[in-house]
Amino acid sequence: MNTICQKITFIFNLIILVSLPAFGISEPVELRCEMIENPVGIDVKNPGLSWKIISDKRSVYQISYHILVASSVEKLDNNIGDLWDSGDVKSDQSHLVQYNGAELKSRKDCYWKVKVITNKGESEWSETAYWSMGLLHYKDWYARWIGFDYAFPWDDDSFHSRLSARYLRKVFKADKPVKQAKVYLMGLGMYELYFNGNRIGNQVLAPAPTDYHENIKYNVFDVTSALNEGENAVGVILGNGRYHTMRQHYKPYKIKNFGFPKLLLQLEIEYADGSKQIIKTDNSWKGTANGPLITNNEYDGEEYDARKEMPGWNTVNFIDSSWIQVDYVDQPDGKYEAQMNPNMKVMETIKPVGITNLSGGKYILDMGQNMVGWLKIKVEGNAGEKVKLRFAEILNDKGGIATENLRDAMCTDIYTLKGNGIEEWAPRFVYHGFRYVEIAGFPGVPTVDNFIGEVVYDAIPQTGSFTTSNSLINKIYKNATWSIKGNYKGMPVDCPQRNERQPWLGDRSTGCYGESFVYDNSTLYAKWVDDIGYAQKSDGTIPDVAPAFWRYYSDNMTWPGTYLMVADMLYRQYGDTEPLKTHYASMKSWLDYMKDRYMTEDYILTKDSYGDWCVPPATIEEGRGKSANVKHPSKLISTAYYYYYSGLMQRFARIAGCDDDVEYYANLAEKIKAGFNQVFFREDQMGYGDNTLTDNLLALQFGLVPENKRDDVLNTIVTIIQVKNDGHLSTGLIGTQWLMRTLSENGRSDLAYRIATNKTYPGWGYMVENGATTIWELWNGNTAAANMNSYNHVMMLGDLIIWFYENLAGIKSDPEDPGFKNIIMKPELQDGLDHVNASYESPYGKIKSNWTRSKQKFTWNITVPANSGARIYVPAKSLNSIKEGKDKITENKDVKVVEFKDNRVLLEIGSGEYRFESKL
Ligand code: BGC
């Protein structure tokens, strides 16, 4: 037995030795440029380069790195870094090391690799990674904008602003062997690109939406292998997207419009003989708006008449004599920028779980999950038969779809059959938020096998996993992930179903932080910070929605302040300082704008808009039939937030090198704190303002409560939750953002846990109990009026996901050493919670925390990635009761014992895998 075990261990070690050469240090892996894998066409001149170190050893840290960047693979293979040879740089930085080589011009291809020296040995060179530069100057674009700047007779360009898709094409010659070909394009609102009949890329709903008056994202593809020697055809389909805006004629002062769909495309071919050719959009292209995609609009849906298909429209031999010459069209005002966040893709598919027959030839399909994307159908029938699909999140009493909460969004796709065998179809330029689909006009009897749900969201990696012994918490977490991903649409939107789908700022201020544990949202939110910056007016005001597709400049602290909170999240979670540095001046000008206009002499910020948006009605019955669309502006909230941002600004100022501002904000904060206490503290109730849960949470969490009153205010909070609320929350969008962490940080994780596991109203568990598969907009979503009642919103998640990871699993980035360079691991044990198993893919590698507890014993398996370290708090009744592996804990080179306090042993550990056991 023993010998077998020994043999297995020997073989295992051998495998590790073979795969981890150089004393257990592999070559650096997962090379990223601007946090993207091999990006094509970027426009950051000194991009940040990152890698990970994998090792089976403990306490591995990087001593130096050596980066080579070359203009060709051959050079790089010969270790020639003609663009940049960093030499050996003594540094432990392995994340976002700024490129510091030759100036990178437009179109440049950059091949790179890195090797590192660690305290445990030197690595080999990494595999080759890549990035290329986009078109950095306006003058690099030789192409002209083309399209049709008008509605066609069949377009319904009234209230619903539904246009047919525009199809554009061009045939060109590439009559020599091609060395490389890249296409740069902006297809607005959305495009699909083809060469010789083949679709380029698997992106959908591209490019990422922006305020096209400010900036436009271009996409770049390497299409070398898509070209033929000889004749070629390029074809593009254009949909409305956000360019030909939904409901643009409804309230033009509120809803921005940009114009009709249009295209700017440039194909740059480099031949093997060194010569070059550029194919560009100009008036030699032909187009038609009379194709099969007869209408599209994000709110209303897509209609497709397969009888009108134009087989081979995007190939050379297609006869396009019925097509018309395109026009040169107005050029959008916005600045051209490379898209640095991934496009959306069909990320998952789900099979429907049931189909029921309603009367009148209608069927209801149940996806079993409230999802965002579309339905792909498989159908066979006669030409001209129409399948009508209406999407909804819920059913009415009669078992039909309930569409009231969609407001006037028609959410309807119609497919007209061409009638020759099995036809498969899915829409291109719309998406729906739905669980149920009403199907009408389906030839024959549809079964679940005729349909598949294609789930569409930004193609970003999932970074986190989280399970516990509590099935309700697991279900809430699962619902949260569905809402989070569903509302990633190249920008974070509020909801995916009704006639809104806007990037409301307030919904994400803390949400983005929690979401970052689940998905790598670094590039998405970096883009969003830019979107917000672009939406700022010259006087400093920031809107509530950005990109400002809806013009809402209502002036308040909470929605616009998301600008700062997202930048803070990117700093804490990803160690990315660029957004806060780039936007520092604009953030400051916004704070000045608010102060100059709305701050009184005693430092009270008087202007707010929404207050604690959507607090739960006192009882579920009280909220029946009522609209939650009521604002409760609160000076307390806006003053508290001004104080909170003054704290953030001190950190930002330090990082941005604006040292004078540190003192300025520190002084201002002190004065606000004094004013706040003067005006809002009420001795008689030992609480603040209206003594709501939110009022007191903000005061305590933001550090506004004087030291000698903190216990009393905490006591007030506890009394509200335990006595008044019978163990429930009573917070809306604002208070919920701080609720769970405030309780845990003040020693009341037990209450937080109770709130998280309530099945009764109000709470996340109540949603689950009532059949939710996503997170609702309203705590009383099942009784509230339909006019503002989405079943797929993230705003009420508050800080729940952060609390799951940081406080239950114990995985937290140290704000002093951000991006998980140093990890704080402090799980909160709860009665009734026997285990938590979580992982998080950090910029340094995978962090794992897997703990189990019984009455007297705690077992904890931890992984800390190489080149990072952790401060871990092991629950234990004494220092002596802890074992690491098989042995009693002793100070050694990997583990430093710091202290024993409050029934926890604080240890500082280096990277590696550990197993701790302790007596409780
Ligand atoms: C949106 C919210 C948003 C709010 C602000 C709602 O209609 O769906 O998520 O934050 O308006 O007024």
Residues whose N, C-alpha, C, O or C-beta is under 5 A from the ligand:
A	BS01	BGC	D494 W504 G506 D507
